[in-house]
Amino acid sequence: LCGCGHNIRKILAHLRRLLAAVVTFVLAMIRQERTGHYGLAPA
């Protein structure tokens, strides 16, 4: 049972990092949309 709890903590730590990366990406996209800079060169 202790080993199971340890593994769950490790999995949750990875999920926390993944969630932080997703939130950072979404916030960057929202900021980019508000400023109108899409990173594309005009044709």
C-alpha positions in Angstrom: 0.0 0.0 0.0 2.9 2.4 0.7 4.4 1.7 -2.7 1.0 2.4 -4.3 0.8 5.8 -2.6 4.4 6.6 -3.6 3.6 5.8 -7.3 0.4 7.9 -7.2 2.4 10.9 -5.8 4.9 10.5 -8.7 2.1 10.4 -11.3 0.4 13.4 -9.8 3.7 15.3 -9.9 4.0 14.6 -13.6 0.4 15.6 -14.2 0.9 18.8 -12.3 3.8 19.7 -14.6 1.8 18.8 -17.7 -1.1 20.9 -16.5 1.2 23.9 -15.9 2.7 23.6 -19.4 -0.8 23.4 -20.9 -2.0 26.5 -18.9 1.1 28.4 -19.9 0.6 27.6 -23.6 -3.1 28.6 -23.5 -2.3 31.9 -21.7 0.4 32.6 -24.3 -2.1 32.0 -27.1 -4.7 34.3 -25.5 -2.1 37.0 -25.1 -1.0 36.6 -28.7 -4.6 36.7 -29.9 -5.3 39.9 -28.0 -2.2 41.7 -29.4 -2.9 40.5 -33.0 0.6 39.0 -33.4 0.2 35.5 -34.8 3.9 35.1 -35.8 3.0 34.8 -39.5 4.7 37.0 -42.1 2.3 38.9 -44.3 2.0 37.5 -47.9 
